[in-house]
Amino acid sequence: MNPEMGWIDPAVLSTAFLAGLLGSGHCFGMCGGIAAGLGAMSGNRAVVPALQFNLARLVSYAVLGLVAATVLSGVTGLVPVGRWLRVLTAVMILLIGLKFLFNFRGVEFIERGGAGLWKKIMPVAMKAGSRQDAFGRLVLGLCWGFIPCGLVYSVLMTAASTANPVSGALTMLTFGAGTLPSMLGLTVAAPALSSFLEDRTVRRLIGFALVVLAIWTLIMMWGAMAQGQMGHTHH
């Protein structure tokens, strides 16, 4: 295995976590309904269903990261492929930030690309969602990880770039952890949080933060590439 790949990189994990934390409002339209539905129960009764659904959702993210990194680990020339995937991730995060700032729709074509797979999974998700028990919520959460979402696809590219199953799974799990405050908040306080996320000033602040995160990621990658080139020059 190439020494530059397959290690758990704190910069990768921090990027994944911040992308989930800052960008989870992007998925409110897709995930807000199910989260609010779980929160239809009153008081503490909403907490356990929310945890069951979100735990399964995080497991599905981890599985996606594991599979993506495993597939890429068999590709030759992993270092340039991995680096460019991370650059592409930063570009995607930038586009999502621009969506918050200016209602830019540049990521919709990617989300449409995953619609075919989601159409096959959706009947299972709908059947699971009709159940009012733990099994139904767990299955629904597992299905929900495959919903066509530009933010998920963006971080999945970073997970794949690690070219290591454990690192790929951990990257997506860290991303999922970043989305938990928003998703759990939608369950226990859906109306208030919904209004908060729809506020124009809040959306602009989130968009600005995502743009800064994308630029920071690009700068980090540029520095890593420059150091790599210097290393090759010395050799």
For each residue, the residues with C-beta under 8 A, 3 or more apart:
1: 5 6 73 163 164
2: 5 6 78 79 163
3: 7
4: 7 79 82 228
5: 1 2 73 78 79 82 162 163 164
6: 1 2 73 162 163 164 167
7: 3 4 162 164 167
8: 12 13 162 166 167 170
9: 12 13 162 167
10: 13 14
11: 14 15 220
12: 8 9 15 16 86 158 161 162 167 171
13: 8 9 10 16 17 170 171 174
14: 10 11 17 18
15: 11 12 18 19 89 155 158 213 217
16: 12 13 19 20 155 158 159 171 172 174 175 178
17: 13 14 20 21 174 175 177 178
18: 14 15 21 22 178 213
19: 15 16 22 23 93 151 154 155 175 178 210 213
20: 16 17 23 24 151 155 174 175 176 177 178 179
21: 17 18 24 178 179 181 182
22: 18 19 25 178 206 209 210 213
23: 19 20 26 27 93 96 151 206 210
24: 20 21 27 28 151 178 179 181 182 183
25: 22 28 100 182 197 202 203 206
26: 23 96 99 100 149 150 151
27: 23 24 30 31 32 149 151 152 179
28: 24 25 31 32 182 186 194 197
29: 32
30: 27 33 147 149
31: 27 28 34 35 144 147 183 186
32: 27 28 29 35 36 186 190 194
33: 30 36 37
34: 31 37 38 53 129 140 144
35: 31 32 38 39 50 53 183 184 186 187 190
36: 32 33 39 40 186 187 190 194
37: 33 34 40 129
38: 34 35 41 46 49 50 53 137 187
39: 35 36 46 50 186 187 188 189 190
40: 36 37 46
41: 38 45 46 49
42: 45 46
43: 46
44: 47 48
45: 41 42 48 49
46: 38 39 40 41 42 43 49 50 187 188
47: 44 50 51 187 188
48: 44 45 51 52
49: 38 41 45 46 52 53 134 137 187
50: 35 38 39 46 47 53 54 183 184 187 188
51: 47 48 54 55 184
52: 48 49 55 56 134 137 138 141
53: 34 35 38 49 50 56 57 137 138 140 141 144
54: 50 51 57 58 141 176 180 183 184
55: 51 52 58 59 138 141
56: 52 53 59 60 137 138 139 140 141 142 144
57: 53 54 60 61 141 142 144 145 176 183
58: 54 55 61 62 141 145 173 176 177 180
59: 55 56 62 63 141 142 145
60: 56 57 63 64 141 142 143 144 145 146
61: 57 58 64 65 145 152 172 173 175 176
62: 58 59 65 66 169 170 172 173 176
63: 59 60 66 67 145 169
64: 60 61 67 68 145 146 152 156 159 172
65: 61 62 68 69 156 159 160 168 169 170 171 172 173
66: 62 63 69 70 165 166 168 169 172
67: 63 64 70 71 168
68: 64 65 71 72 156 157 159 160 168
69: 65 66 72 73 159 160 161 162 163 164 165 167 168 169 171
70: 66 67 73 74 165 168
71: 67 68 74 75 160
72: 68 69 75 78 81 82 85 160 161 163
73: 1 5 6 69 70 78 163 164 165
74: 70 71
75: 71 72 78 81 163
76:
77: 80 81
78: 2 5 72 73 75 81 82 163
79: 2 4 5 82 83 228
80: 77 83 84
81: 72 75 77 78 84 85 161
82: 4 5 72 78 79 85 86 160 161 162 163
83: 79 80 86 87 161 221 224 225
84: 80 81 87 88
85: 72 81 82 88 89 157 158 160 161
86: 12 82 83 89 90 157 158 161 217 221
87: 83 84 90 91 218 221
88: 84 85 91 92 154 157
89: 15 85 86 92 93 154 155 157 158 161 217
90: 86 87 93 94 214 215 217 218 221
91: 87 88 94 95 214
92: 88 89 95 96 107 110 150 151 153 154 157
93: 19 23 89 90 96 97 151 154 210 213 214 217
94: 90 91 97 98 210 211 214 215
95: 91 92 98 99 104 106 107 150
96: 23 26 92 93 99 100 107 150 151 154 210
97: 93 94 100 101 206 207 208 209 210 211 213 214
98: 94 95 101 102 104 106 207 211
99: 26 95 96 102 103 104 105 106 107 207
100: 25 26 96 97 203 204 206 207 210
101: 97 98 104 203 204 207 208 211
102: 98 99 207
103: 99
104: 95 98 99 101
105: 99 108
106: 95 98 99 109
107: 92 95 96 99 110 111 150
108: 105 111 112 150
109: 106 112 113
110: 92 107 113 114 150 153
111: 107 108 114 115 148 149 150 153
112: 108 109 115 148
113: 109 110 116 148
114: 110 111 117 118 146 147 148 149 153
115: 111 112 118 119 148
116: 113 119 120
117: 114 120 121 146 148
118: 114 115 121 122 146 147 148
119: 115 116 122
120: 116 117 123
121: 117 118 124 125 143 146
122: 118 119 125 126 143
123: 120 126 127
124: 121 127 128 139 143
125: 121 122 128 129 139 140 143 144
126: 122 123 129 130
127: 123 124 130 131
128: 124 125 131 135 136 137 139 140 143
129: 34 37 125 126 136 140
130: 126 127 136
131: 127 128 135 136 137 139
132: 136
133: 136 137
134: 49 52 137 138
135: 128 131 138 139
136: 128 129 130 131 132 133 139 140
137: 38 49 52 53 56 128 131 133 134 140 141
138: 52 53 55 56 134 135 141 142
139: 56 124 125 128 131 135 136 142 143
140: 34 53 56 125 128 129 136 137 143 144
141: 52 53 54 55 56 57 58 59 60 137 138 144 145
142: 56 57 59 60 138 139 145
143: 60 121 122 124 125 128 139 140 146 147
144: 31 34 53 56 57 60 125 140 141 147
145: 57 58 59 60 61 63 64 141 142 152
146: 60 64 114 117 118 121 143
147: 30 31 114 118 143 144 152
148: 111 112 113 114 115 117 118 153
149: 26 27 30 111 114 152 153
150: 26 92 95 96 107 108 110 111 153 154
151: 19 20 23 24 26 27 92 93 96 154 155
152: 27 61 64 145 147 149 155 156 175
153: 92 110 111 114 148 149 150 156 157
154: 19 88 89 92 93 96 150 151 157 158
155: 15 16 19 20 89 151 152 158 159 171 172 175
156: 64 65 68 152 153 159 160 172
157: 68 85 86 88 89 92 153 154 160 161
158: 12 15 16 85 86 89 154 155 161 162 171
159: 16 64 65 68 69 155 156 162 167 168 169 171 172 175
160: 65 68 69 71 72 82 85 156 157 163 168
161: 12 69 72 81 82 83 85 86 89 157 158
162: 5 6 7 8 9 12 69 82 158 159 167 168 171
163: 1 2 5 6 69 72 73 75 78 82 160 167 168
164: 1 5 6 7 69 73 167 168
165: 66 69 70 73 168 169
166: 8 66 169 170
167: 6 7 8 9 12 69 159 162 163 164 170 171
168: 65 66 67 68 69 70 159 160 162 163 164 165 171 172
169: 62 63 65 66 69 159 165 166 172 173
170: 8 13 62 65 166 167 173 174
171: 12 13 16 65 69 155 158 159 162 167 168 174 175
172: 16 61 62 64 65 66 155 156 159 168 169 175 176
173: 58 61 62 65 169 170 176 177
174: 13 16 17 20 170 171 177 178
175: 16 17 19 20 61 152 155 159 171 172 178 179
176: 20 54 57 58 61 62 172 173 179 180
177: 17 20 58 173 174 180
178: 16 17 18 19 20 21 22 24 174 175 181
179: 20 21 24 27 175 176 182 183
180: 54 58 176 177 183 184
181: 21 24 178 184 185
182: 21 24 25 28 179 185 186 193 197
183: 24 31 35 50 54 57 179 180 186 187
184: 35 50 51 54 180 181 187 188
185: 181 182 188 189 193
186: 28 31 32 35 36 39 182 183 189 190 193 194
187: 35 36 38 39 46 47 49 50 183 184 190
188: 39 46 47 50 184 185
189: 39 185 186 192 193
190: 32 35 36 39 186 187 193 194
191: 194 195
192: 189 195 196
193: 182 185 186 189 190 196 197
194: 28 32 36 186 190 191 197 198
195: 191 192 198 199
196: 192 193 199 202
197: 25 28 182 193 194 202 203
198: 194 195 202 203
199: 195 196 202 203
200: 203 204
201: 204 205
202: 25 196 197 198 199 205 206
203: 25 100 101 197 198 199 200 206 207
204: 100 101 200 201 207 208
205: 201 202 208 209
206: 22 23 25 97 100 202 203 209 210
207: 97 98 99 100 101 102 203 204 210 211
208: 97 101 204 205 211 212
209: 22 97 205 206 212 213
210: 19 22 23 93 94 96 97 100 206 207 213 214
211: 94 97 98 101 207 208 214 215
212: 208 209 215 216
213: 15 18 19 22 93 97 209 210 216 217
214: 90 91 93 94 97 210 211 217 218
215: 90 94 211 212 218 219
216: 212 213 219 220
217: 15 86 89 90 93 213 214 220 221
218: 87 90 214 215 221 222
219: 215 216 222 223
220: 11 216 217 223 224
221: 83 86 87 90 217 218 224 225
222: 218 219 225 226
223: 219 220 226 227
224: 83 220 221 227 228
225: 83 221 222 228 229
226: 222 223 229 230
227: 223 224 230 231
228: 4 79 224 225 231 232
229: 225 226 232 233
230: 226 227 233 234
231: 227 228 234 235
232: 228 229 235
233: 229 230
234: 230 231
235: 231 232
